[in-house]
Every structure is written in structure tokens, then in C-alpha cells.
């Protein structure tokens, strides 16, 4: 399969890219700075994921797209300064959908987060308060926008909502189309699910919560 990955240099996106390569998929990645192109066997295109011309070029011959973009902060501290444009994810997905339709590419998987949109009510009260009153909320707002844009598209989409991410060396995961029964999952597990889903297409036009 020929894949386009947006967000391939992030902590989760890098693992998705590595998993795709390990399964012998051909990967193209759009990155903002080619000096960050550290993974072999990846075709790197330098530029912005909101650039329609670059997206059109990147989508040539592509079978499916994975979006693992986020609103970044200077650290993992929930109150740390936001360093990304506040609409980076939704602007990228909006432009991407148009480019995909023009290039007849139908399949897309995006990484969102548990607690986004209608799942916010499923979070424990203390977590809801932390998210709502910290800069984590900035990312949640834009993830909600990207989810709405995707749901309104004519693409074969899957939205992935992992619970709290960790860096454990395990690719195990469990899925739910509702409230999860676990509170964390490894980034490696998210990557494994995405590759499994690309190959099985079990959750097309579904929003899937991942946990362990």
C-alpha cells in the first residue's frame, strides 16, 4: 500500500511511519523541515500540510492517508505555551480533503484524542477540569473541528481517539466505539492499530477509542 503520512516526525507519527515501513508499505511524508527526515525508506516532501499544491503532489498514486498532527506545546506541562497555529489540524484536514477528492484518494485515518467532542462527558471530572482549564483544551478544540470536517466529507474515514498516551514498548491495544475501560495506551499500540485498520478496514466511518 502507498501511504501519505502527515505528522510523521511527532512521537506517535514516527511510530506509525516505522510500523508502515516494517509492513513493507511505501511511505510519503510531508515535513516542515527536511533536517528532521531521520527515517530511511521514506519519501520526504518539505513544506506545510496546509499547502494545497504540495498535497496534490504528495497524493499522486497514494492509496490512503494517515494524519497524526497535533497542537504542540513547549513541554508536556498542560499549561506550557502553545507553539503551533491553533487551527493547524483542522486547516490541514480541510485542505487535505479537497486534495484527496481531486486526486480520487478515498481512505483516511486521523488521530484525535479520547475526550474530544461527544466523548468529553466520559472523562473523569478531575481530568475534564484539567483539560478545560489548561492549554490541552487548545488541541481538543482543533481535534473537534477536524472530526466535524471529516464526518461531513465523502471520504472513507476512521477517527482514532486514544486515551492517555505513554511510551511503553508494547503494541497491545483494545478498541471501543464508546466509553473505554482503560485509562492509557502506548503510542506503539496506536501505531499498530492504525496499520491493522488500514489492512482490514473494519472501522470505516467509525470513531474508535483505543485503550489498553
N, C-alpha and C positions, 0 to 999 in steps of 0.2 A: 504494500500500500504506500502511496505517496502522500506524505503529511506536511502541512504547514503548521508550525507552532509559533504562537505569539506569547512572549514571556518566558522564553527558553533559558534565560540567564538567572531567573529567580530560583529560590530554594526548591520550590515544588516543580517549576517548569524544567529545571535542569534534570531532575529525576525522571520526568515524563519523557524528555528527549533521550536520555540514556536507555530507558526501557524500550522506546521505539526502535532505537538502533540495535539493541540486543535481540529484538524480534525480527531484525532484517527489514524493517521498513525504511523507506527513503525519506529523509527529513530535510525540509527547508525551514529556516528560522529567520525572522526579522528581528534585528537587534539594533539598539540605538548607537552602539559603539563597537566596531569590529575588533577592538583590542580585547573585548570580553569573549571573543569566539574561541573558547578553550576546548570544545568537544570535537573530536575527529569525526569524519564521515557525515558532516552536516553542511549543507549549502547555506552559508550565511549571507543575508542581504542587509546592508546597513541603512537605517532610516527609521521613520516613525510608523507605528502601527495605525496611525490615523491618515496616512498618505494614500489616497485612492490610486494614484498611478503605480506606486510601489506594490500595493496589494494586488493590483491587476497583474503585474509582472510575476509576483510570487505565486499566484494561483494557477499559473499555466501548468496543466497536466496533473493538478492536485486532486486527490480522492476525498480528503477530509481535513478539517481544521480543528486544532485544539487551542483554546485561549486560556492562558494561565497568568493573566495580568492582575496587578493589584495596585492599590493606592499606598505608596511606600511612606515610611516614617524614618527619622534618623536613627531610631533604635526600636527594639521590641517593646519599650515602655509605652503603655497605652496613651500616655499624654505627650509623647515625643512629637516634635514638629513634623508636619506632613511635608514631603518633598516632591510629590507627584502632582500634576494637574488634577483637580478634584473630579473631573469628568473623563479621565483618561480611559477607563474601561468602557464606559458606555459610548464615548465618541469613537473608540476603536471598533467596537462591535457594530455600531450603526454603519460606519463606513465599510467594514468588512462584509456585512450582509449584502449591501449593494454590489460590491465587487464580486461576491460569490454568485449572486444571481446573474450578473453579466457574463460570468465565466462558467455557468452551469455546474457549479460545485454545490452539493446539497447538504453534506454531513458536517455537523459542527458539535463539538463538546466544549463547554465552558466551565471553569472552576469558579464557584461562588463561595458561600460560607453558610453553615448552619446558623440560624438566627436572622437571616436576610428575609425580607418580605413577610409572607404569612407564617414563617416559622419562628418569628421573633417571640411569639407567645409561648413557645415550647421551651424557651431558655429559663434556667433558674432566675429568681428575682435578683439576686446579687449580681449575676452575670449581665442581666438586662440593664441594671443600673450602671455597671462599669462601661458597657458598650455605649449606652446612650449619652453618657456624660464624659466621654473621652474621645480622642481622635480616631479610635477604631470606627466610630459612627460614620466618619467621612467615607471610609471604604465600603461600609454596609450600604450607605445611601447609593453609591455608584454601582455596587453589585445589584441592588434592587432595580436600578434603571436598566442595566444590561439584561437582566432577566425579563423585564417587561418588553424590551425591544425584541428579544429572541422569540418570546411567546407569540408576538404579533407577526413574525416572519413566516415565510412559506418553506423554511429550511427544515431538514431533519435534525432537530436539535436535542441535546441532552444537557441539562443543568446539573452540575455536581456540587453538593453542599456538604463539605467535610466539617465535622465537629473540630474541636481544638487540635491543631496540628502539632506533632512532635517529630523529632529526628531519629527515632528508634530504627534499628536495622531489621525491620520486618515488613513484609509486603502483604500481611493478612489484612482483610477488611470484611465488614458486613454492610449490607445495604438495607435501607428502609425508604419507602415512599411517604413516610410520615415522621413521627417523633422517634428519634434514635434512643436506644437503651444503653449506649456507651457515651463517654464524655471526651474521648480523644482518639486520634488515629495518626499513624505515621504518614509523612509525606510520600514515603516509598509505597505505602498501601494505596494512596490516592493515585499514584502513577500506574500501579498495577491494574487498578480498577479501570482507569481510562483506556488502557491498551486492551483489556479484556472486552470492554464495551465497544470499542471500535471494531473488534473482530466478531462480536456476537450480535450487536445491535438489539440488545434486549430492552433497553430503556429509551427508545426513540420517542420524542415528545413527552418525556417524563423529567421530573425534578427529583433527584436521588440524594438522600442523605447518607453519608458514609461515616462509619464509626468502627470501633474495634472492641 
